[in-house]
Amino acid sequence: MTTDSMAQTPPTTEAEREEGASQLVDRFSLWSGAAGLIPLPLIDVIAVGGVQLQMLRRLSEIYGVPFTDNRGKSVIASLAGAIIPASTATTTAMTFSSLIKGVPGFGSAIGALTMPVYSAGVTYVIGRVFMKHFASGGTLLDFNPPDYREFIKQQQAKFKSQQAKWRGTASAGSSSPAAGPS
């Protein structure tokens, strides 16, 4: 069996499916954060949207849900509309982070520090929402963002707590001499 055919083999159990989807969401969240590093205002937002669309396509494959680009774009847009009221500050900051990159020096530094975090967080939430929706038998045609308002808030809190752990680990690792190689 080749690596390509193994990658296309759908998971056989619900636990395998959830594990694969979870790893996929984590990986695409990182890619989204990397896309947020693009130094060109608004191009970074377009790149993040492309990463999110690809993530949705791959989640659809894992859960056996039919996918089309047009429908994928519209459900991501509708979910973003649901995330905006749940986190207006995040959406405003993401747009600001992208636009501020156009200001030489200071602006590009601020944008480079904030945009990747917001991009990764939004992508993480989108991925988790679609994991839940697809696992419950949902499709792209019956997706209704308001049904997931509370779940969105829970996933945002989960991402923030993971982010705090990462920061704590990174600062503990960099300031502790024992953290280096032995």
N, C-alpha and C positions, 0 to 999 in steps of 0.2 A: 504494500500500500504506500503510495507516495505522500509526501507532506501536504500537497494540494488537496488530495482526496480526503486526507484525515481532517483537514481544516474545514471541509465542506460537510463532514459527517455530523448530522444533527445529534444533540445530546439525547440519550435514551431514557433518562429518568428526569423527574422534575428537579431533583437536587442538582444534577449535572447541568441542566438547562439554566437554573438560577445561578450557579457558580460561574458558568461560562458568560452569562449575561452580565453578571456583576463585574467580572474581570474586564469585559469589553467596555462597560461604562467607565470604570476607573481609568482604563487606557485612553479612551477618547476624551475624558476630562483633562488628562495630561496634555494630549494633543491640542485640545482647545486652549489650554493655558499657553502652550507654545505659539499657537496662532495669534494669541493676544499680544505677543511680543513683536509682531510685525510693526515696524516703525511708521507706517503710512496711515494717517487718520482715515477711518471708515473702511479701508481695505482690510484692516484687522477684523472688523465686525463681519465683513463678507466672508473672510476665511473661517471665522468661528462658526458662522452659519453653515458653511460647507462641511465642516467637521461634524456638526450636529446632524446634518442630513445623512451623512455617511453612517453615523452611529445608529440612527433610526433605521436605515436600510439593513444594517447588520443585525440589529435586534429583531427586525421583522423576519429575517431568515432563521434566526435561532428559534423563534416562536411559531414559525410556519404561517406568518401573516402576509397576505399579498401586499406588495409595495409598489407605488408609483412616485416618481419625483414630485409631480405637481401636488399630489395629495400629501406627501411627506412635508413639503414646504408649507402647505396651508395648516397642517396640524401643529407644526413647530411654531408657526406664527400665532395660532390660537392659544397654544400653551404659553408662549411668551406673554400674551395678553393676560393670561391668568396669573403668571408670575409677577407681572408688573404691579398689580394692586397689592399682592402679598409682600412685595419688596420694592417699592418705588425708589428708595434710596439706592438699592443695588443697581437698578436699571439706569438711573440718573448718573450714578458714579461710573458705570460701564461706558455710557455715551461720552461723558466728560473725559474719562481716561483715554478714549480713542481720539477725541477732538484735540485734547491738550498736547498730544504728540506733535502737532503742527507748530507749537511754540518752541523755537530753538533752545537747546540747553535744558533749562529747568523743566519745561513742559514735557519734553521727551523722556526725561528721567522719571517724572511723576507718572506719566502714562505707562512706562515700562514696568513700574513697580505695582501698579494697581490693576491694569487691564487683564493680565494673565490670571490673577486670582478671581476676578469677577467672571471671566470667561469659563474657567474651570468649574466654578460653583454652579453657574447656570446650566452648563452641560451635564454636570452630575445630577442635578435635580430633574432635568428633562429625561435623562436616561432612566433614572429610578421610577419616574412616573410611568414611562412606557413599559418598563419591566412589569410593574404592577398591573397595568391595563391589559397587556398581552397575556400575562399569566392567568388573568381572570376570564380569558376567552374573548377579549375585546379586539377590535380591528381599527384600522385607520378611519374607516367610515363611521364608526359609532363612538369615536372619542369625544368626550365632553369635559373640557377643562374644569368647569366649576365643581364637578364631582370630586376633584382631587385637591381642592383648596387646602384642606387640613393636612393631607399627605404632603403637599408641597411645603408647607410650613415646617413639618417634621423633618423633611429631607434637608431643608436649608439649615435647620438647627444641627442636624447630624453632620453636615459638611463643615459648619463653623467649628464644631467640637473637634472634628478630625484635623482641621486646619490648626487649631490651638495646640493639639498634641504634636503635630509636625513641627510647629514653631518651638515648642518646648523641647522636643528631641534634638532639633537642630542647634538650639542655643546651648543645651546641656552638652551636646557632642562637641561643640566648638570651644566651650570654655573649660571643659574638664580634661585634664591631662590623661586621665585613665581611659578616656574614650578612644585614644589613638591606638595604632597597632602595637601589640606586645612583642 
